[in-house]
Amino acid sequence: MEEAKDLIPLSKSEILKNLKSLAGWEYRENKILKQFEFKDFQDALEFINRLAPFCNKIDHHPDVHIYFRKVTFELTRYSIGGKVTLRDFTVARGIERLYKSR
């Protein structure tokens, strides 16, 4: 079975180029990541619950770290050895869209 084109590992230069369109996102330890702030813990949880259907639909899920009202999303593709792919950027853009629409 052929791997989906958006699941091919990106080079560091490709990752850095894609990050230019995502304000505040960083590349670190084979992941792209960003921290978001919410009004409180409940707001953070509700945001994650609203994001879940999108992640399930495209079969790509971020690591989520909750720090009371701050949430850090980390994206990498574990099925290919923990590498960043275009699908990670699809999820990052989905997170951004949902956060801006709150």
Secondary structure, 3 states (H helix, E strand, C coil): CCCCHHHCCCCHHHHHHHHCCCCCCEEECCEEEEEEECCCHHHHHHHHHHHHHHHHHHCCCCEEEEECCEEEEEECEHHHCCECCHHHHHHHHHHHHHHHCC
